Every structure is written in C-alpha cells, then in structure tokens.
C-alpha cells in the first residue's frame, strides 16, 4: 500500500488534468465559434488580445505556482518518511481548497471568493511545510 500522502498528490495531478481539458474545451470552442485562425493567436500577447475567455488558461497557469511547493513538500515527506495525521490533513486541505479555487476560477470567477480559497489553501500549504520541517527537527 502506498504512503497515504500519495493520494492528495494524485488528486492534484487529476485537478491539473481536468483544468487542462477544460482549457482546450473552452479555447477550441471559442476559436471555432468566433472563427479565430490558430496562427492569429500564436503568441501569448496575440492570445490575450484575441480570446475573450481566458479563465481556464489562467487557472491552468496558476496550478504551476503554489502547487509546485505542494508537490515538492509531499515528495520530500514521502522520501524522508515523515507523515502523520497533521501532514495528511493539511495536504488534503490544500487539495480541497485548490479544487474550490479552480471551480470558482473556471466558472463564475468572483475574485473575492477565489481569493479566499487561494488564501486558505496557501495557509494550509505553509502549515504543511512548518509541520514537515518540525518533524525533521524532532
């Protein structure tokens, strides 16, 4: 049986896959609907100017910011043998809040709601790292 910390990591990978699929669904749909030629949005500047709905793309990029520290922390915890209820609970809290952040970001995108999920997820991540470092220090 794998370390229980593997499952929140897998859940984050799944979230990234789901947002990636949503990105292509919305991007290709809009390009077809508005008859945007792919070459006309070849650069990020052209894409920003030419596409109206960037929510899924923005969220996909966001999944490679704070979550990178989550992946590193989980892998370090697994490699070092750190674990316990606190680390597992904080890992799942981070993942749940990232799912909430992504749902908000990719749907109605109310900034204050999205920010609350982002802030709470960030606090869970920093607490994860504090608990991880404390476990190494004894």
Secondary structure, 3 states (H helix, E strand, C coil): CCCCHHHHHHHHHHHHHHHHHHHHHHHHHHHHHCCCCHHHHCCHHHHHHHCCCCHHHHHHHHCCCHHHHHHHHHHHHHHHCCCCHHHHHHHHHHHHHHHHHHHHHHCCCCHHHHHHHHHHHHHHHHHHHHHHHHHHHC
